[in-house]
Amino acid sequence: MMASAKRMATLPANVQKAIRDNAVQAVQTEMWTVNIKEQKDAWADLARRVKVFEAPDIASFRNKMGPVLTNFIGKTGARGKAFVEAVQAAVKA
């Protein structure tokens, strides 16, 4: 149940408390538990489908990504360039 703050304020205090308590129960217990299960299932599925390359061809990857980064920087300007440079610096660290 969803209600506006204005409508909620018109309800008796005990009803407001019941609504809030049940909302907390729904979010913290039911929704959170389901969310965590779905995340675990999704990560497990991803792990089953991903191949690990012990010695990837990094130079080839960087060469193919060059135009993507150039296009990104062209679209985003100085902020995009700063972001790309920060990521590249982090990789080298």
Solvent accessible surface area in square Angstrom, and as a share of the most:
residue,aa,sasa,rsa
1,M,183,0.82
2,M,188,0.84
3,A,48,0.37
4,S,66,0.43
5,A,88,0.68
6,K,171,0.72
7,R,137,0.50
8,M,23,0.10
9,A,76,0.59
10,T,92,0.53
11,L,31,0.15
12,P,79,0.50
13,A,83,0.64
14,N,110,0.57
15,V,57,0.33
16,Q,31,0.14
17,K,126,0.53
18,A,47,0.36
19,I,37,0.19
20,R,127,0.46
21,D,70,0.36
22,N,98,0.50
23,A,50,0.39
24,V,77,0.44
25,Q,89,0.40
26,A,35,0.27
27,V,82,0.47
28,Q,123,0.54
29,T,64,0.37
30,E,99,0.44
31,M,123,0.55
32,W,153,0.54
33,T,85,0.49
34,V,83,0.47
35,N,61,0.31
36,I,55,0.28
37,K,124,0.53
38,E,107,0.48
39,Q,85,0.38
40,K,135,0.57
41,D,72,0.37
42,A,62,0.48
43,W,171,0.60
44,A,46,0.36
45,D,51,0.27
46,L,76,0.38
47,A,75,0.58
48,R,175,0.64
49,R,171,0.62
50,V,81,0.46
51,K,160,0.68
52,V,118,0.68
53,F,147,0.61
54,E,161,0.72
55,A,94,0.72
56,P,76,0.48
57,D,97,0.50
58,I,88,0.45
59,A,79,0.61
60,S,40,0.26
61,F,129,0.54
62,R,150,0.55
63,N,118,0.61
64,K,148,0.63
65,M,62,0.28
66,G,28,0.27
67,P,91,0.57
68,V,81,0.47
69,L,60,0.30
70,T,96,0.56
71,N,83,0.42
72,F,76,0.32
73,I,49,0.25
74,G,66,0.64
75,K,158,0.67
76,T,62,0.36
77,G,34,0.33
78,A,86,0.66
79,R,213,0.78
80,G,2,0.02
81,K,101,0.43
82,A,58,0.45
83,F,122,0.51
84,V,11,0.07
85,E,87,0.39
86,A,62,0.48
87,V,69,0.39
88,Q,81,0.36
89,A,62,0.48
90,A,70,0.54
91,V,100,0.57
92,K,171,0.73
93,A,120,0.93
